[in-house]
Amino acid sequence: MASLTLRAAALAAIALVRVGVRATTIELPPCLDPFQPFIYSGCYADTGNPHALSLRSQLDQQDMTIEKCVSVCKGNGFRYAGLEYYGVCYCGNTVNGQQIDEEQCNYPCTGNSSQVCGGTDIISVYQDPTFLPVDEVTVADYDHLGCWTDDSEYGRALAYPQDQLDGSTLTTEKCLQACRDGGYPFAGTEFGGK
Ligand SMILES: *[C@@H]1O[C@H](CO)[C@@H](O)[C@H](O)[C@H]1NC(C)=O
């Protein structure tokens, strides 16, 4: 995940100076439709390498609430939403960190001081209850959804390349297994071996 985050950051930096270069991951808007509320999952350490949750949202951290962070993670199809350091919002499909004592999550949120937004290198994590628990998901649970275009002005159809897989021996099953292990609800193959 660290290398993916770095790659996304590098691509974003290039995009600033070279017009026309596309970033792989484009943050979609928050979900505006009503949806089943996320459930609090616990207080976790975030060592930052890799981050506990993979996507750092570009939402304004000076005016953050649990509702805002959860909505952007829902809008981007993530399993988890997390709030850290008064109002930095993260989204992810796995939590890469140790659960720690509840009292260590004690910073008020910038947009609603009655809510808790983690701590320093500590993140308050919420979970979308509409996802099956990761342990119960198998490759057989993925349905074929058809053939889609990729890499438009809206970014990649699926944002996280699984570059740890060897393209020359790729199979559908290997792709599904990697995406299942990463907690991703969608998987896709293209270009003969990506
Ligand atoms: C602030 O958060 C508390 C606790 O979640 C909630 O009850 C309250 O409605 C929120 N206030 C606003 C203005 O949204």
The ligand as an SDF file (V2000), in Angstrom:
LIG
                    3D

 14 14  0  0  0  0  0  0  0  0999 V2000
  -22.5210   16.6650   16.7370 C   0  0  0  0  0  0  0  0  0  0  0  0
  -22.2730   15.3320   17.0860 O   0  0  0  0  0  0  0  0  0  0  0  0
  -23.1670   14.7880   18.0260 C   0  0  0  0  0  0  0  0  0  0  0  0
  -22.6480   13.3970   18.4090 C   0  0  0  0  0  0  0  0  0  0  0  0
  -22.4600   12.5910   17.2660 O   0  0  0  0  0  0  0  0  0  0  0  0
  -24.5640   14.7600   17.4110 C   0  0  0  0  0  0  0  0  0  0  0  0
  -25.4890   14.2390   18.3370 O   0  0  0  0  0  0  0  0  0  0  0  0
  -24.9450   16.1780   17.0080 C   0  0  0  0  0  0  0  0  0  0  0  0
  -26.1880   16.1360   16.3260 O   0  0  0  0  0  0  0  0  0  0  0  0
  -23.8900   16.7800   16.1010 C   0  0  0  0  0  0  0  0  0  0  0  0
  -24.1920   18.1880   15.8750 N   0  0  0  0  0  0  0  0  0  0  0  0
  -24.4340   18.6540   14.6420 C   0  0  0  0  0  0  0  0  0  0  0  0
  -24.6770   20.1200   14.5420 C   0  0  0  0  0  0  0  0  0  0  0  0
  -24.4550   17.9280   13.6490 O   0  0  0  0  0  0  0  0  0  0  0  0
  1  2  1  0
  1 10  1  0
  2  3  1  0
  3  4  1  0
  3  6  1  0
  4  5  1  0
  6  7  1  0
  6  8  1  0
  8  9  1  0
  8 10  1  0
 10 11  1  0
 11 12  1  0
 12 13  1  0
 12 14  2  0
M  END
$$$$
